[in-house]
C-alpha cells in the first residue's frame, strides 16, 4: 500500500524544467515584423551567445552592440542595442517554446515594436530580405 501511494505521489510531482542552454537561442532567426497579415515583413537575426554572457551578431542589418544574455526563472533571454545611424534601438527577446518573442524600443523614433521569430531555414537565408 505504501509503495502504491509513493508511486502515485512521484507520478503527480512535476519534473523540473530541462536546463536551458545558450545554444537554444543562438543561431539564425526569421523575425516577423509584419504590421498586418496582408503585408508580410521579415528580417534576419543572427545571435552568438558567448560563455561570458556577451551577445554578438546582427539584427535588422545592424551589428549587435553591448549585448548580454542570461538564463533565469526558466527562460533564456537576450538584450542588446543596434543602431540605424540616427539613434539606438534597444531590443530584448526570450526563447519561448522553440520560438523567440521580443520587443524593440527606438526612443528617437517614438515607438516600441513587439515581434516574434522562428528558426531560419536555408531558404530564409537565401531570401532577398535576409
Buried (B, 14 or more C-beta within 10 A) or exposed (E): EEEEEEEEEEEEEEEEEEEBEBEBBBBBBBBBBEEEEEEEEBBBBBBBBEEEEBBBBBBBEBEBEEBBBBBEEEEBBBBBBBBEEEEBBBBEBBBEEEEBBBEBBBEEEEEEBEBBBBEBEEEBEEEEEB
